[in-house]
Amino acid sequence: MGAVMAALSVEARRRLSRPSCLSHCGHSAARYHRSDDSSDSDLELSTVRHQPEGLDQLQTQTKFTRKELQSLYRGFKNECPSGLVDEETFKTIYSQFFPQGDATTYAHFLFNAFDIDRNGSIHFEDFVIGLSVLLRGSVTEKLNWAFNLYDINKDGYITKEEMLAIMKSIYDMMGRYTYPCVRDEAPSEHVDKFFQKMDKNRDGVVTIEEFIETCQKDENIMNSMQLFENVI
């Protein structure tokens, strides 16, 4: 769990300083790009194939202001003029911010977490609703989002194999290029230790209740959650 937060945190530091369709997938302390163009009274919808919901509805679904939504949408539209982001585009953009490693697999898992309706593309609504949870949601809301990331097959449980797949993807993206070098068996050891702590009834799977309870008692995880604060 902490590794996921760390990965998102590193990515956020690099993205939050400028607008882009993927520029806010994270939660570290960084500056949010604001627009001073007060003439925009609503989302600009004329040039996109997919038209997002209006500002009023998105304001009720997120914790962003009208100005913030306008600025987020401009960045989204600049990089994704069709109004949609498919997985390959997501991987390409995301990987640019981790040139030292292979971010492809982690980007795949992250894409699936943002693709709320499972249609193979991320709409602006998907993006901004997920971002709102990551940046301004409660601890429980953030942990629910993280659980969804780990729950690869979306069956309501996390298996050790799913947790290991996420962890390996993070090590591929970051860990193998750290100093000192990370041992090849480190992801498996990390997962074995944390899964044992989470799987309280030893049934081989972690439920959302077990996940949230364990994370809330882990000081390192709680500290990493605070990195979400004050991003925007």
C-alpha angles and dihedrals in degrees: 000000000000090000091056090051090048092051092050090045094055091047091049094055089058098043109037094071092072137027120258136142089261098027099115107045095128150049118236125122104278140132120276117223109240129189123224094198101117092175092080105094096174143003114302105242106163100096103042131086094212112053115205126219117279121270095256093058094043090050090057091048097046141035095241127112123238091257092050092050090050092052093046091050094051090055092046092050094046093060098027107036092169089065091238135087118206122203097259092052090047091052092048095051095041094048091057089072095053103046091151093067145017109278096171099103096042090048088054091055092044091049090054090051091055095041093086099174094041095233097133097256139075117234122200088254091056091048099047096042091052091044091052090056093047095048105030108013125112120264090260092050091051092048091050088054091049091048089055089053092053093043093080098175092040095231094134096258137084117222126198088249091056093048091048092050091055092045094049090050090054092049089049089052098043118349102069091058098050125106122268092036117254116240117244092239094052097095092052093047091049092051094045091054097044096040090053089053093049100042095074098168093042095233094136097252136077119228125207089254093053091045095051094043093051095045093049090056094049112092095200092053093047090050090051090051089060089064086077091067123102096004091131 
